[in-house]
């Protein structure tokens, strides 16, 4: 008989987002378009995440911390042994290689390999997250910061567009790239098992599509 999980089923969650005008890397001739960036409300530390699991699952915090720590160590070990690790609802992990090309297979050596990348394919618990979310538009972090600064200095108005453009050009806000990328790589965009030329970080096209993505994560 299947034992029910002590962790309650997930309901609907509210995701706060702000909008930005961003260029499309695939179709630059179309000009900038408005895209959404999810706002990060809190950076959850490992300690807090462990406590959250312990509170929901009925386990001691020490046991949860030990299992998660051991899982990370064992996962790295198994991946480096060339195994593809399947963690059920969490997803699958395996490695890919980034390398500099050689003129021929005979001239290719291990020195051409420049990075070992971790590839993660989400499991069923991460599928269709859109159906589990509702959305609320809010002011961007840069707009909030500019407004607060104006209040403190006694200014009667704020140039929000200038504040957003300033933050948009900085890697401190957003996903570092500030480029529309939907995460779904176009069909045929990656070589077998994710092995890619050096510098591509596991995906030849880095998942760039017409769909925008990013995080407004400056806290």
N, C-alpha and C positions, 0 to 999 in steps of 0.2 A: 504494500500500500504506500502510495506517495505521501510523504509528510509535507504539509503546507508550509510555505516559507513564513517566518515570523515578521519579515519585512512587508509592510503594506503595499498594495498595488499603487502605482503612480497615477495621479490624477492629471488635471490640466494645470500647466504652469505658465506664469506671465513672463514674457521676455520683453525687456525694455530695449528700444533701439532708437538711434538717431540717423539722419540721412545726410549724405555727402554727394557732391558732384565729383565723379571720378571718371578718368579716361578709360576707354575699353581697349585693352592691349591687342585683342584679336582684330577689331575693326576700328582703328584710330581715326579713320576718315569720317566716322559717324559723330565724332565729338564726344564731349563728356555727357554722362547720363547720371541720374540720381540713383544711388544705391543705399541700402540699409547696412548699418553696422550695429551688432548687438553690443549693449553696454555690459561690462563686467561690474557687478555690484559689490563683489568681495573676492579677495584672493584667499582661498581656503587652504590653510596649511595642512601638512600631513597629519599633524597631531589632531587638528579639528576634524579631519576626514575620518581618522581612526575612531574618534569619539562618536561621530555620527553613525558609523557602522555599528559600534558597540551598543549605542542607545536603541537602534532599530532592530538589531538581531539578537539581543539577549546574550551577547558574548562579553567577556572581560576585555578591557582596552588593551591589556598586555598580549592576550592571545591574538587579537586582530592585528596589532602592530607586528607581532612576530610572524604571522602568516604572510602579511603583505610584504614585509622585508625579505623573507625567505623566497617568496614568489619572484621578486625582482631579481634576486641573485640566481635562482634556478632558471629563470627565463633567459637571462643573458647567456648562461652556460649552455642551455639547449640550443639557442639560436646559433652560437658560435660552433656548435657541433654539426650544424647544417640541418637541423630539424625545423619543421614548420609546426608551431605550437598552436593547438586549437583550444581556446578557453570558452567553449560553449557560447553562452549568450553574450559574453564580452567581445569575442571576435578571434581572429587568427593573426599570429605574428610570424614573420619570417624575415630573412635578410635579402638585400640586393647589394650590388656592387657598383660603384662609380669608378670609371677608369679613363685614362687617356688612350686614345686610339693609336694603334700601330699600323704600319704599312701592310703587314700581313700577319697571319696567325703564327707563323714561325718566329716573327720578330717580337711578338707580344710576350711579355714576362710578368711576373708578379709585381715588378716595380711599376708597371703601368697602373696598377690598382691604387686608387687614391682615397677611397672611403668605403666603409661598411655601413650601410643604411638599414634602419629598422623599418619594415613595411607592416602596416596594420590595416586589416580589413575588419570593419565593425561587424559585430554579430547582431542577432535579431533584436536585442534590447535597444539597439541604436538605430533601428530601421523606422522609417516613417515618424520621425520626431515632430514633424510639422503637425500631425494630428494630435499631439500631446501639448501643443503650445498655443497660447494666445499672445497678442502683440500690443504693446503700448508705445506710442512715439513720445519721446522726451527730448529735451534740449541736450545737445552734445556736451561732453565734458569741457571742451574748450569754450563753448558758449556760457556754461555755468560759471567757469572760472573767470571769464571776462566780465560777466555781470556782477559777480561778487567783488571783483577788483574795482569796478566802476562805483559800486555802492560805498566801498571803503574810502575811495578818493573823492567822493562827492560829485562824480560826473552824472549828467542827466541823460546820457545816451550811450549806447554801445554799438560799435561796428561789428555785428555778429559775423558777417560774411568774411571780414578780414581775420577775425579770430579763428574761424573754421578753416580758412585757407592756410593760415599759419600752422595750425595743428596738423592739417592734412599733409603738409610737406615735411613733417617731423616723424621720426620713427617712434616717438614716445606715445603716440596715439594711433590706434588702428592696429593692423596686423603686421606692420613693418613694411609691407609692400604698397598698401593702399591701392591695390589693383583688383579689378573684378575677377574673381576666380571661383567657380562654382563647386570645385572639389571633384567633379565627375570628369575624368579625362576623356576627350573625344575618342571614339572607337578607333582602335589601331594606333593609339598615340604612344604606347610604351612597348619596348622590346619584351620578350618573354621573361616572366618572373620579376619584372621591374628593374632589371639590370640596365643601367643608363650610362651615357657619357659623363665624365667628371663635371661636377658643378650643378647637376640637375636635381640633386637631393631626392633620388628615388623615383622620380617621375619625369619623363622627357618633356612633357608639356606643362608640368606642375599643376595640372588640373584646370588650366585657364579655359573658361567658357564664357558665354554671354551673360551668365548669372553672376551678380555681384555678391561679394562676401567680405567679412572683416569684423574686427572687434573694436569698439570704442572703449579701450581698456585702461585708460589713464585714471588712476584712483587718487 
